[in-house]
Amino acid sequence: MEEMFHKKSEAVRRLVEAAEEAHLKHEFDADLQYEYFNAVLINERDKDGNFLELGKEFILAPNDHFNNLPVNISLSDVQVPTNMYNKDPAIVNGVYWSESLNKVFVDNFDRDPSLIWQYFGSAKGFFRQYPGIKWEPDENGVIAFDCRNRKWYIQAATSPKDVVILVDVSGSMKGLRLTIAKQTVSSILDTLGDDDFFNIIAYNEELHYVEPCLNGTLVQADRTNKEHFREHLDKLFAKGIGMLDIALNEAFNILSDFNHTGQGSICSQAIMLITDGAVDTYDTIFAKYNWPDRKVRIFTYLIGREAAFADNLKWMACANKGFFTQISTLADVQENVMEYLHVLSRPKVIDQEHDVVWTEAYIDSTLTDDQGLVLMTTVAMPVFSKQNETRSKGILLGVVGTDVPVKELLKTIPKYKLGIHGYAFAITNNGYILTHPELRPLYEEGKKRRKPNYSSVDLSEVEWEDRDDVLRNAMVNRKTGKFSMEVKKTVDKGKRVLVMTNDYYYTDIKGTPFSLGVALSRGHGKYFFRGNVTIEEGLHDLEHPDVSLADEWSYCNTDLHPEHRHLSQLEAIKLYLKGKEPLLQCDKELIQEVLFDAVVSAPIEAYWTSLALNKSENSDKGVEVAFLGTRTGLSRINLFVGAEQLTNQDFLKAGDKENIFNADHFPLWYRRAAEQIPGSFVYSIPFSTGPVNKSNVVTASTSIQLLDERKSPVVAAVGIQMKLEFFQRKFWTASRQCASLDGKCSISCDDETVNCYLIDNNGFILVSEDYTQTGDFFGEIEGAVMNKLLTMGSFKRITLYDYQAMCRANKESSDGAHGLLDPYNAFLSAVKWIMTELVLFLVEFNLCSWWHSDMTAKAQKLKQTLEPCDTEYPAFVSERTIKETTGNIACEDCSKSFVIQQIPSSNLFMVVVDSSCLCESVAPITMAPIEIRYNESLKCERLKAQKIRRRPESCHGFHPEENARECGAAPGLQALTVLLLLPLLLMLFSR
């Protein structure tokens, strides 16, 4: 595994060396004329059929390694953000010298064909990507992507930081200025990552913490916390007088106190000041807290076009190793905010430390919805200017990186050695999940929408039984060891639960911030059976058309050579065994076990064939599919009806992840059968993904164990799927047979005075006289009986928690699009604001106020949205020792009796209930999740709670040789801008 991570890091290191060497040889040419492949314009023609400028012909061909996207594996191309000029000299020069990376991109791909995307993100804003691919604008015709906003760029370019953001909310900040200020804060938050800490303070004549609960401290900049603060930004309003001195004193004290607690980044520190002016330089405050070391950098953002206070704000930034920018419009925000990152990168550049960084997991946006979900992590390194004359300036050229699919990590762990319930998982230095079978990045399954906080799910939220975070903290601290606990693992879309004892083994992954864990369930995975057959025997049975293998398991590494990528695992094994592909690297032990399983399971095909030929056994074709799976991922499937006649078309297909072998788990029918008493069958109705949980099939499966005196490992599971109507008909026929002396039953399911049900061990109805109740939970139909069964101990309730849930919430929304998100509204607001400023000497203040209120007035209405939440819900499990139970329930005006009896050799129970007594006073028992609502005090405690985390090993927050003289400019109002806008202003006046 560590070798795999090392190979990816080395590929990035080669890109760094090539980029820095190419830049060293290049001399900037302001008049450079150079035609490059613009990713948005390639292969685009004008109305005359000629290629557009920067849109030359670029050969693209579908490639299965890149999800069949049309790519060019010989060349990279370049994306430039929409808000930047793609012929800007700085961009053209950067694109020119970085073209030398093409050779390294191709060479890296030849060395390691498992590589996905490789790229160089420039500090100037352009993005060079290999293989080359065409970029398509969004529905608004723009491409908002800016590589400098990506986490891999920010993490590689800067060191961890503690940041206090000061926002001026005095009366002069009314209207668009406050809107720009809020957007500036939001853009700063975009640049903060999981290793950073922050707080936001608004000030006028008093201090106003945006989140009052976090008074005097900093909080981790994970997505949840940042979104929490964004919501509170909307509550800010401008009034009063700005007292910057008290705000600066508070900011310095927070940074000092928080640093002494040992929490936070313990690296870079910064104060971000967002205001429309400062009447003083406040040098006495800086002399008290920050000089002479200047360890806290000051970044100042002047909001508005006036330059009257620019000198003071620039002096503050320059005197404290920061940077000054002026933001006049919403369009200026992002580019100006990015400047501070380059300042913070200076110490790292001067140190020439090419730290390797790995990001948390994220979803690859290049995949379309029907191609599935691919989780990625990125390995990245910074690229520095090596020119001697710029050394003290610490010029960052950009960041190079490559994507690594998380499934590559899982391929290095042999699933067949982990057992039926075993799994592997990995977490980051912050305790967030990189990969885990219980990580659910999507919601509304059919629509495949990403959860907003999927990349910051903590290990404690899926292994929630570890209340004291023993496992989590040991892994965060990079320890190697073992931990055991009883766990409750949900299956079948969270409807069912398996109670097991897991042994966890964990260690760190060298060269990365990740820690790896493996969970083995006791009774499974500790023992395994090893067989031996000849290759000839195994190949003969492996080539049967009904045999398939788990394609997500790594029997052979098909990624090492391009000619193998199209092979399935079964095809690769056959070629390997026949000696036709000597370059294939395969797991010999696993293949030997697969050959054994193929031979010993082959006779079942003949048995299935005889059943199919014997029409009396399945005359009405009620049984549709028979299947077998072994512990080596081998499957055998036999259809008793034509494929087009199957009631459940998705069963055992690639899209039915729960019921096939994959990298995370064994099939559901295999896992549940393994928990049954040996020799008994587990029956169930599959849960549908729709709002109405109805299915027309029943699945039955049982495990196969080797019977000997030792602990017997489960070596396989076998089962069938049949039509629900066929299964129910068989049940009703059996229920009417009576063995009483006179040939008549004293009571029958045909009697109107009773209701008969067939339920499974989790309380779900398989058969009911009311067909519409099939698949429902028994407690919802017969609440009084289920409640009595729980009291008697026939069933037990298990409380489960879901910390990745999505709940419906009502939020206020306006009739129109939000001004900050709609570029047209934003531009119109900016024009209105400029008009107001230009004619202030002609109009009264109330007109100005009317103009601003016109921009902000909105018709509010409630809109229902889905938001992340925590939920609690029950699951139910039968007590195996209960074979038959009778009971009476005292209701308000009657007595309700019932009988429950276990069906031998199964997980099923027949329940006969007296229907004459309704017992409506007892409420139904539901499995509906309940949102866990936290009161304000508890919310505050959760915000303040700082779980144990591990800081990145390197820190470059300060360097004595740093040249901080380049600290921004203070531009005045340019008359040309006003003249250019004048026709538009006149047009607006005339409306």
N, C-alpha and C positions, 0 to 999 in steps of 0.2 A: 504493500500500500504506500509506504513512504517513498518507494522508488517511483510510483506513479506521480505523486506530488512533486518529487524532485525533477522529473522530466518536464513537467509543465513550467516549473520555475526556471529551468535552464533555457527553455524556448524563449521566455520573456527576457532573460538576461542577454541572450544573443541579439534581441531586438534593441535593447538599450545600448549596447556597444556599437551596433551599426548606426543608430540614430545620432549618437554623440559624435562619432567619427565623421559622419556626413555633414553635420552642422559645423564642425570645426573647419572643414575644408571650404565651406561656402562663405562667400562675401555678399552682403546684402546689396541688392540692386533695386533702387526705387523705380526704375523704368523697365524692369524685367517683363518681357512678354512671353507668356508660357501657357500653352493650352493643356489643361489636365482633364481627366474624366470626372465630371461632376455627377455624383450618384443620383441626383434628382433629374438631371438633364440628359443623361446618356440615352442614345437611340431615339431622341426626340427630334422631330422635323418641323419646319415651318410650313406655311400654307403652300409654298412652292416646292416642297419636297426636299429642301436642303436641311442638313443637320444644323441644329441650333449651336450657337457658340457655347463651348464647353460640353456640348452634347454629342460628341463624335460617336461613331459606331463602336459598340462595346459588346463583344460576343458573350452571350449568356446561355447556359445549358442546365437543365435540371440535374441535380446531384442528390442521390439518396442519402449520403452522409450529412447533408444539410437540409434534411426534411423535404427533399425533392424541390427545393427552391431553385430558380434559375440563377446560377452563379458563374463567375469566371475564376477558375482555380489557378490561372496564370498571372492575374493582375489584381491589384487593389483599386478602389476608387475612393473619392473624397466627398464627404457631406459637409456643407457649410450651413450654419443656422440661418433661418429665414430673415432674421433681423440684421444680418451682416452682409456686406458687399463682397460677392465672391471673386471680384477682381482687385480687391484691396492689396496693395503692394506687400504688406506683412503676410497676408494669407498666401499670395502667389509665391513669395520666396520660401515660405515654410513648406508648401506643397512641393515645390521644386526639389529642395534638398532631401525631403523625406521620401521621395520616390525611390531612393536606394533601398528602402525597406522591402520593396517587392521581392527582391532576391532572397532575403532572409525569411519572409513569409513562406515562400514556396519551399525553401530548404527545411524550415521547421516542420512543414506539413509532410515532407518526404521522410523526415526522421521519425515523426510521430503522427501517423495517419489518424489517430484518435482525436487530434486537436479539432476544435470547432472554430469559432471566430477569433481572429487575431486583429489587433488594431493599435493605432497611435492617436491619442487625443492631444491636440496641440493647445498650448496656453493661449494661442491666438484665437482659438475657437473652432478650427476645422477638425474633422474626424476622418482619418484614413482607415479603411476597413478591408480586410482580406478574409475570404475571397470577395471579389467585387460583386456587388448586388445593386439592383435598382431600388431607390427609395421612393415611396409613394406618399404624397401629401395626405393629410387627414381630410375629414369632410369639410373643413373650413378652408382647404387649399393651402395649408401651411405645414411646416415641419418644425415643431417646437423643440426637438431634441438638441441639447447642447451638452457635449461630452463633459464640460467642466462642472456640470451639475450632478454628474453621476457619482455614486459613492466610491467606486473604484478609483476615480480620478482624485477626489478630495482626500481619501485615506492615504493614497500614495504620495500626494503632493505636500501634505501638511502633517504635523504631529497632533496628537490629541490636545484638546483645548478646553479651558473653562471660560465662559463668555457671559458677561452681563450686558444686556441690551437696555439702553436708556432711551425712552421715547418722550419727546416734548409734547404735552397736551395743553399748553397754555392757549389763551384765546386767539393768538395770531395764527394758530395751526388749524383754524376752522376750514371746512370745505375740502377742496381737492388736496390741500397740503396734508391733512390728516389721512386721507385716502392713500396718498403716495407713501406716507410714513408707515401705514399698516402693511402696504405691499412690500416695502423695504424690509420690515421685520420678518414677514413671511418668507421672503427670498433668502434672508440670512438663515432662517430655520432650515431651509432646504439644504444648506451647505453643512449642516451639523449632522454628525452620525452617532452611532451607538457608543463610541469611545469618548464622546464630548459631553460636557455638562453646561447648563445655562439657566438663566432666569431673565425675566422681562419686568422692568420697572417703568411705569409712566410717572411723569412729574409735572407739576405746576408749582404752586406755592407749598404743596405737600407731596409726599411720596405715595404712589398707588401701585402696589404689586398687582400685576395682571391676574395672578392667582394668589389671593391673600393667604391661603393656607401655607404657601411656601415662603413666607416672610423670612428673610435673612439667610437663605440657603440656596443651593443649586440642585437641579434635577437632571437625570440622565436624558440625553437627547434622542431617545428612541421615538419611533413613530407615534405611539400612543400619547406620550407626553407632549410632543410637538403639536399634534392635532388638538389636544386639550387646550393648549395656549392659544392656538389659532382661533378657536371658538370664543375665547375670552377677549380677543382683540376687537371683536365687533362691538363690545360694550364700551369701548373708549370713546370719550367725547371731549371736545376742547373748551376750556374756560380758564379764567384766572391768569396769573402771572407765572412765568417760568423761572424757578429758582434752581439753576443748574448746580450751584455749589453743594446743596444738600444731597442732590442726586449723585454727584461724583463721590462725595464722602461715603455715602451708603454703598456704592459699587465697590470702592476700594476695600471697605471693611468686610463685605461679603467674600470677596476673593481671598483676602488674607485669612479670615476665620475658617472658610471652607478648606483652604489648603492645609491648615494646621490640623484638621480633623483626620487627615490621611485619606479622605475620599476624593472623588473627582479624578481629573487627568494627571495631576501633579506634573504638569508640563507647561504648555503655553497658556497665557492668560491674556484676556482682551476685554476692553470696554467699547461697545458700539454705541455711539451717540448719534441720535437721529433728531434733528431740530431745524428750525428755520432761522436760527441766529444765536449768537452768544455775545453778550455785552462785555465780556472780560476774557482773559486768557487763563485765569485761575491757576497761575503758576505756584501760588503758595500751597495749594492742595497737592499739586504734583510733587513739589519739593518735600512735602510731608510724607507722602505715601510711596512715591515711585522713583525719585532720583536718589543717587546717581545711577543705579543699576538699570532702571527703565525696564523692569521685568514684565510690567503690564503694558501692553500696547493699546494705544487709543486710536480708534477709527471713527472719523467724523463724516456724517452725511448731511450736507446742507440741502434742505428741501425748499424748492422755489427758485425763481430765476434771479432774484436780487443778489448782489454780490457785496452788500454793505457789511455783512458780518463774516465774509469768507476768510478774511485775513486771520481773524481770531481763531476760527475753527481749524484753519490750515496749520497755524502755529501749534495748536494743541496736539494735532496728529504728528507733526514733524518733530516736536520736542519729546515725543514718547514712542518713537519708532513705529508709528502707525501710518495711516494714509488718509487723505482728504479727498472726497468727491462731492460734486454738486449734482443733485437729481432734480431736474425741472419738470419732467413728465413721467407718466407711468412707463412709457417705452424705454426710459433711461435706467430703470431700476436694476434689471438683471445684470447688465454689463458692468454697472458701477459697483454692485455688491461683489462681483467676482474678483475685483482688484485686491481685496483683503487677503484672499487665499494665496496670491503670489507673494505678498509680503510675509505671510507666515511660513512660506516655503523657503525663505532665504537661508535660515540657519542650516537646514538640511542640505541645501545646494552647496553652501560653502564647505560643509563637512564632507561633501561628496559621498554621502551615505545612501546607497541604493537599497533602501529597505524593501523587502518583499512583503506585500500585503495581500491578504485573502479576505474577500467580502462574505457577508452572510448570504444565505440562499435567496434567489429571486427567480421569477418566471421569465423564461426566454420569450421576449415579445415577438420574435420572428416566426413563432409557430402559429398556425391558424387553428381555430377551435376544433376542427375535425381531425387534427393530427395529434391530439393528446397534449399532455402537460409535461414540460421538461423543466426541472429545477436546475439552476446553474449556480456556480460560484465563480468569481473572477480572481485570477492572480495578476497583480499589477506591480509595476516598478516605475519610479520617476526618471525622467530624462533631463540631464543638466547641460548647461553651456560650459564647455571646457576652455573657452577662450580666456587667456590670462588677464586681459584688460577688464573683463567683466566679473572676475571672481568675487570681489567684495560686494558686488551688487546682488549676487546670488540669483542668477536668472534661470528660472525653470522653463524648459522648452516644452514640456508636456509629460504625458504618462503613457506607457505602453502596457498592454494587457492581453490576456487570452481567457476565453470562457472554458470552464470545465464542468461538464454535466455531472450532477451529484450521483447519477446512476453509475458513473465510472468508479466511484468509491465503493458502492455496493458490490460491484463485480469482483472486487478483490477479496470479498468475504464469501467463502463457500456456503451457500444457503443449506445444502444438504447436510452439513455438519451441525447446523443449529437446531435441527429437530422441527417438529410440527408447529410449535408456537414460538420458537426462537426467532429473534430478529436482531439486526444491528442498527445503531443510531449514532449520530455525531452531533456535537454542540460547539458553539463558538466560545471565545473567551468571556463573553458576556452571559453565557448560559442559554443563549437562543439556539433553537433547533436548526441544524443544517440539513439533517435527514432523520426521519422517524416514521414508522408506519402509521402513527396516529396524527401526523401533521396533515391538516386539511386546508390547503391554500384557496380552495374555491368554494363558492356557495351557489345555491340555485343550480343544482347539478346539470340540468339540461342546457342552461345558458352559459355555464363555465365562467362565472364572474369571479374576479380575484377579490379575496378579502383584503381590506386595507392594511391590516396588521399581520399578514401571514408570515412576514420575514422576521417578526420579533415575538414569536411564540416561545415562551420559556419552557425549559425541560420540566419544571415543576408543574406546568399546566397540563402535561400529558401523563407524567408519572406522578399524579397528584397524591397517591397514597404515601409518598415520601414526605410527610408533613414537616419534618425537620430539615429538609433539603440535604440530607447526608450524601446521597448519590450525586446530586447536582453540584454541591460545593466541592466534593472530592474531584470531580471531573473538571470543574472550572480551574481548580488549583493544580491541574496537570498531574494528578497522582495516579499511581497504578495500584489496583486492588480489587476487592470483591465486596459485594453488598447484597443482602437478601431481604425480601419482604413479600407479604401476601398482596396480590394485585387483583383488580377486577377489570378484565379486558372485555370491552364491548365488541360484538360482531354483528353482522347482518344489519348494517346501517344503524347501529347503536341500539337496536331493539332487544338484543339478547346479551347476556353477560356470562363470561367464564371466570370462575374464581380459581386462581392458581397461586403457587408460590414460585417466584422468579429469583434466580441467582444472576446477579449483574457482575460482569467483568469489564473493567475499564482501564484505559491508558491514554497517554497523549500521542498525537501524531507529529513527529519531529518535522521541523521546518514550516509548521503552520500554526495558527492560533486555535486549532481544533482539537477536541478530545473525542475518542472513539469508545463506544460502549457496546457490549453484546449481552443480550438477555436470553437465558436458557431456562425453560420451565421445567421444574422438577417432575420426573417421570417421563420426560420426553427429551430426546437429544443426548442424554448421558450414555445410553447404549444404542449401538446400531449393528445391523447384521451385515456381514461381509461374505459374498459368494464368489464363485469362480467358474467361469465357462470359457470355452475357446472363442476366439474372434470369429471363426467361421459360423459357429452356432449363433452367437450373438448377432452378427450381421444379418443372418437369414431372418431372424425374428424381428430385428429392428427395422427391416425394410418393408414390413407389413404396412399396407396403406392406411390402416386405422391407428397407427402408432404416431404419437407426436411428443415433443419435448418442450420443456419450459424455455421459451426463447429469451427470457430475461435472466436466465441462469447462464453462467459462463463455463460451459463444457469446453469450448474452444474460443480463443481470442480472435474474433473475426475483424477486429479494428486495426490490427497491426499492418495489414497490407491491403491496398485498395481493391485488389481482385477478389478479396474474400468478403467484402462488405455486404454483398448481395446474398450471401449464404445464410440460410437458417441454421440454427444449432444442430439440428438433425442432419442436414446436408453436410455440414462441416465435419461432423463425427464420421460419417460414412466415407468421406474423402480421406480423412486422417487414417482410418483403419485400413483402407485399401492402399495406403501409401502413395496416393496420387498428388498430395499437397504437402511436401516435406517442410514448407515454411510455416504451416499451421502449428500454433502452440496450444496444446490441449491438456486438460486435467486427467492424467492417466487413471488415477484412483477412481474418480467419479465415472469415467467412461467404462471402466471395468464393472462397476456396480450397476450401471445402466444396462450393459450387456446381460448381466445376470438377471436383472428384473425383466428384461425383454424375453428371455428364455423361459423363466418359471411362470410368467403370466400368459404366455402364448396359448396354452390349452383353453383359456376362457373364451377365446375367439370361437373355437369349435363349439363350445357349449352355447354361446349366444346364437351361433348360426343354426344349431339344432332347434332352439326355441323359435327362431324366426320361421323355420320350415314347418314346425308343428303348429298349424293354424289354430288348433283347439286351445292352445295355451294362451293365445293372444288374438282371439278371433275378432274382437272389436277394436283392435289396435289401441287399447288403452295405455299400454306401456310403450313409450315412444323412443326412449334413449336408455342404453345401459353404458356405464362408464367405470373405469378403473384408474386409479392413480397410485404411484409408488413413491417411496421416500426419496427417490433420485430424480423426481420431476417428470417421470415417464407417464404418459396417459394413453389409454386405449378407449376408443369410443365406438359404439355399435348402434346404428340407427335401425329401429324396427319399422319405421315408416319412411317415406320419401322425405328428403330434406325440406322440400317446399310444404310438406304437410305438418311440420313440427309446430306445436302450439306455442312454444317459447323459442323463437328464432335466435335469440341472443345467447342462450345457454351454452357454456363452454367455449364461447367465441372470445376473441381478443378484447372486445368491448366490455365483456362481463368480467371485470377485474376481480370481483369477489370469488368467483368460482373457477378460476384457473391458477396454475402455479405462476407466481411472479417474484420479483426481487425481494418483496417485503414479506409475503406470507404464502402458506399453503392454501389450497382451495377451501372455501367455507365448509362444504360438505365433508371434507377430510378432517378439518379441525374439530368440528362438532362430533363426528363419529368417534374420534380418538378419545373424547371425554365421556363417551357412553360405556356402560358395562360391556366387556367383551362378549361378542355374540348377539348383541341387541342392535336394533335398527333405530336410527334417528330420522324422524319424518318432519317435514316442514313445508310451509308454503312460502315461496320467495316473496320478499317485500318489494313492491314496485316503488319507483322514484316519484310517481305522481302524487297529487294531493289525496286521491282515493286509493287506498292500499288494497287493490284487488288483483288476484292472480288466478290463472286457469290451470295451474299445474301443481303437482306435489312431488317433492324430491325425497327419496329414501336412500340412506347410505349406512354402511357399517364398516368398522375397522377390521383389519386382518393382523393378528398378532402371532408370534412364534411361541408355541406353548412348550415351555421347558421349566426347569426348576429355578432358573435365574429370573431376574426381572425381565419381562418380555417386551421388547420394543415393538412399536407399531410399524409394520413394514409397508402397508398399503391400505387403501380404502376402496370400496366398491359400492356401486349404487345404481339406481334407476330413477328416471323421471317419467311420471305418468300424468294423464289428464286428470284434473281435479274431479270432473264428473264421473269418471271411471272409478276413482278411489272412493268417492262418496257412495256410489251405488253398491260397491262391495261392502262398505260398512253397514249400510242399511239392511242389506241382505243378511249379514251375519247377526245384526242386532235383533232380528225377528225370529231367529232360531231359538227354540226353547227346549230345555231338557227336563221339565217337570214331569211328575209321575203320570198325570192325566193328559199330558201332551199340550197343555195350555199354560201360558204364563199368567201369573197373577197380575202382572203389569207389563205393558209394552210401550215402546217408543211411538206406537201408533195411537196410544191413548191421548186424548185431548187434555187430560189432567196433568201431564208431565211434558217437560221439554228435555230433549236429549242433545248432548253436545259431545264432540270429540275434541279435546284440547291437547296441546303439547306441553312439554315440561316448563315452558316459559309463559304458559297461560294464553296462548293464541288459539283461536278456534279454527279447526280444519273442517269440521262438519257440524252443521246446524240445520234444524228444520227450516229456518229462515235463511235462504241461500245468501242474502245480502250481508249476513253477519260473518261470512267466511273471511278469515284474515284479521278480524277484529280481536281486541283484547277481551278476554272473558269478563274481567272486572267491569268493563263498560256496559256489558249486557246484563250481567247478574252481579251487581255490586254487593248485595247482601251475602250471597254465597261466597264470593271471593274474600270478603272481609272475614267471614267465619273460618275459611280455610287458612287464612293468615294467622288468625287467633289460635287455631288448633295446631299450627305448625306444619300443615300439609304443604304449604307454600311459604316462602320467606321473601320479604321485600329487601332489596339491596339499593341503597341510595348511590347514585352516580352523579358526577359533575362534568360539565362541558365548559371549558374555558376558551373555546374557539367558536362559540355559538354566534348566531346573528339573530337579533330581535327587531321587531317592528317598533318604530318610534315616530312620533309626530313632531315635525320641525316646521318652523315658519319659513315661508318662501315668498318671493315677490312675483308679480305677474310677469315681469321681464327678467332677462338674464342678469346675473350679478355684474355690477359695473367693472369689478376687477377682472372678471373672466371674459367679458365680451370686448374684443378689441375695438369694435365700432363705438360702443358706449364710452369706453375709456378715452378714445381719441376725441369724441365730441365733448366729453367733460373737460379734457385738457384745453380745447379751443375756447370753451366757455370761460374757463378760469383765466386764460390769457387775456380774453376780451375784457373781463372784469378788471383785471389788473391795469390794463392800458387806459381805461376810461374812468378810473377812480376819481380823478380830479374833476370829472364832469357830472358824476352822479352821487346820490346820497347813499349812505351806508345800508339803508334798508333795502335798496335795490340789489346791492351786492348780496345781502343775506337772502333775499328772495331767490336770486340766481342759484346760490348754493343749495338752498332747501329744495329747489326744483330738481336738482341732481339726486338728492338723497331720499326724497319722499317715495315710498313704495306702498302698494296695496298688498298687505300681508295676508297670507292664507296658510292653512295647515297642509303639510304634505307628508304622506307616510313614507318612511324610508327604512331600509335595513341597516342596522348598525351593530358593531361588535358588542357582545355582552357575555356575561357568565350565567349559566343556568344550572339548575338542579332537577334531576328527574329519577323516577324509580325504574328498576327492572325486577322481574320476579322469577324465582327458580323453585322447582318442586323438590320436596324432600324424598330422596330415593327409597328410604326405608318404609314409607307409607304405601301399602299395597291396596287397602280398601278402607274407606272411612265413611261413616254416616253422620248426619248432623241435623239438628233442628234449630231454627232461628225464630226467636220470639219477636214478632212484629207488633204493630199497634193493635190490630184487630184480628190477627190470625197467626198461625204458626207455619213456617215454611220449612219443609224437610228436603233433604237431598242425599244422594249417594255418589261417591267418587271411587272409581276402581281403576287400577293401573292395567293397561293392556300388556300382557306378557311379551317379553323380548322387544320392547319398544320404549320410546320416550312419551307415549301417549296415555291419556286418561279419558275414560268415559265418565261423563257427569250426567246424572239424571236429577232433574229439579222439579219440585212441585210447582206447577204453573198457576194453580188456583189462588195462591197467596202471592200478591204482587210485592208486598214489602217495600212500598215506595218511599218510606221514611229514611231508608238507608241510601245514601248518595252513591252513584257509580264510582268506581276506582279507575282513574285514568293514568296513562303514562305520559301525559302532556308535560313538557318541560316548564319549569317555573323560573322566571328571571330572578336572579339574586340581586336585590336592590340594596345598595350601600347608602347609609345616611351620610350627611355631610362630614361628620366626625371621622367615620370609617374611610370615606373617600380621601380625606386629608391624610390619614395614616397610610393608606395604600400609595398615595403620591410620594410621601416622604420616605417610605420604606426603600432602602437601598440594599438589594440582594448582593451577595458576594459576587464580585467580578474580578477578572484579571486584566490589568493594564497591558497594553502593547509593550514589548520589551524595549523598544527604542524611543527616545525622546530628543527632539531638536527644537527646543523652544527659544534658544538664545545663542548668539555667537559674537564674541568680542570684536571680530573683524568686519562685522556687518556694516555696510554703507547704507544708512537710512535717509540720505539726503533726498532721494527721489521719493517724495511723499505726497504727490498729488499736485494739481494745479487749481487755481481759482479763476475760472473764466468769467468774464463779464457778459452782459446781455449782448448778443450779436444782432445788430440791426438787420442783417441779411435775413435772419430767421423770421423777424417780424414782417419784412417786406414780402417774403415768400408766402406768408400766411394771410396777408392782407386781402387778396381776392376771396379767399374762403371766408374771412371775417365779414366782408361786405355781403357775401351771399347769405350768410346766416342772419345779418341785420335785415336783409330785404325780405326774409321769410315771414 
